[in-house]
Amino acid sequence: MSTQVTGEDTLPSDNDGRCHGTNKQGQPCGARAMECGYCYLHAHPEMAAELGRVGGKQNRHAVDGLSTPLPALDSVASVKAAIAHVIADVHAKRLPPRIATGLSPLLNILLGALRTDEAEERQEQRLRRLEEKINKSSE
């Protein structure tokens, strides 16, 4: 326990050089006190708000402004282009990673459905060509 000298008497200090302020939970602040008896942030509460604001600006995930819209998603190639576009937007911080995380399973489902459709179309074209060959050879 430290002592504080005031005049001729010596009084024990109740905070041991710690701040007299309290934190959000109502517990004593654990920071070292300045000459005024408070830590820097309790002595200058406007600075605490400013530091929080500056820190929040540094932690932004997205740049102000809109990201460019996705292209039409009607073919495998266009879905692949959209995936590349989303990756580029996340990298450039135009799109928050959480939004991209939500889009990725949807794009994956769409990609699988389009691949299935294209495979069915190719199969139908092969079947038509075979039928045409069979019809020509039987004539």
For each residue, the residues with C-beta under 8 A, 3 or more apart:
1: 12 13 16
2: 12 13 16 17
3: 10 11 12 13
4: 10 11 12 13
5: 10
6: 9 10 11
7:
8:
9: 6
10: 3 4 5 6
11: 3 4 6
12: 1 2 3 4
13: 1 2 3 4 16 17
14:
15: 18 19 20 28 33 37
16: 1 2 13
17: 2 13 32 33
18: 15 28 29 30 31 32 33
19: 15 28 29 30 31 32 33 37 38 39 42
20: 15 28 29 33 37 38 42
21: 28 29 38 39 41 42
22: 26 27 28 29
23: 26 27 28 29 30
24:
25:
26: 22 23
27: 22 23
28: 15 18 19 20 21 22 23
29: 18 19 20 21 22 23 38 39 42
30: 18 19 23
31: 18 19 39 40 41 42
32: 17 18 19 39
33: 15 17 18 19 20 36 37 38 39
34: 37 38 39 40 43
35:
36: 33 43
37: 15 19 20 33 34
38: 19 20 21 29 33 34 42 43
39: 19 21 29 31 32 33 34 42 43
40: 31 34 43 44 47
41: 21 31 44 45 47 48 51
42: 19 20 21 29 31 38 39 45
43: 34 36 38 39 40
44: 40 41 47 48
45: 41 42 48 49
46: 49 50
47: 40 41 44 50 51
48: 41 44 45 51 52
49: 45 46 52 53
50: 46 47 53 54
51: 41 47 48 54 55
52: 48 49 55 56
53: 49 50 56 57
54: 50 51 57 58
55: 51 52 58 59
56: 52 53 59 60
57: 53 54 60
58: 54 55
59: 55 56
60: 56 57 63 93
61: 93 96 97 98
62: 93 94 95 96
63: 60 92 93 94
64:
65: 94
66:
67: 89 94 95
68: 85 89 94
69:
70: 73 82 85 86
71: 78 81 82 85
72: 78
73: 70 78 79 82 107 110
74: 78 114
75: 78 79 114 118
76: 79 80 111 114 115 118
77: 80 81
78: 71 72 73 74 75 81 82
79: 73 75 76 82 83 107 110 111 114
80: 76 77 83 84 111
81: 71 77 78 84 85
82: 70 71 73 78 79 85 86 107
83: 79 80 86 87 104 107 111
84: 80 81 87 88
85: 68 70 71 81 82 88 89
86: 70 82 83 89 90 95 100 103 104 107
87: 83 84 90 91 100
88: 84 85 91 92
89: 67 68 85 86 92 94 95 100
90: 86 87 93 94 95 96 97 100
91: 87 88
92: 63 88 89
93: 60 61 62 63 90
94: 62 63 65 67 68 89 90
95: 62 67 86 89 90 99 100
96: 61 62 90 99 100
97: 61 90 100 101
98: 61 101 102
99: 95 96 102 103
100: 86 87 89 90 95 96 97 103 104
101: 97 98 104
102: 98 99 105 106
103: 86 99 100 106 107
104: 83 86 100 101 107 108
105: 102 108 109
106: 102 103 109 110
107: 73 79 82 83 86 103 104 110 111
108: 104 105 111 112
109: 105 106 112 113
110: 73 79 106 107 113 114
111: 76 79 80 83 107 108 114 115
112: 108 109 115 116
113: 109 110 116 117
114: 74 75 76 79 110 111 117 118
115: 76 111 112 118 119
116: 112 113 119 120
117: 113 114 120 121
118: 75 76 114 115 121 122
119: 115 116 122 123
120: 116 117 123 124
121: 117 118 124 125
122: 118 119 125 126
123: 119 120 126 127
124: 120 121 127 128
125: 121 122 128 129
126: 122 123 129 130
127: 123 124 130 131
128: 124 125 131 132
129: 125 126 132 133
130: 126 127 133 134
131: 127 128 134 135
132: 128 129 135 136
133: 129 130 136 137
134: 130 131 137 138
135: 131 132 138 139
136: 132 133 139
137: 133 134
138: 134 135
139: 135 136
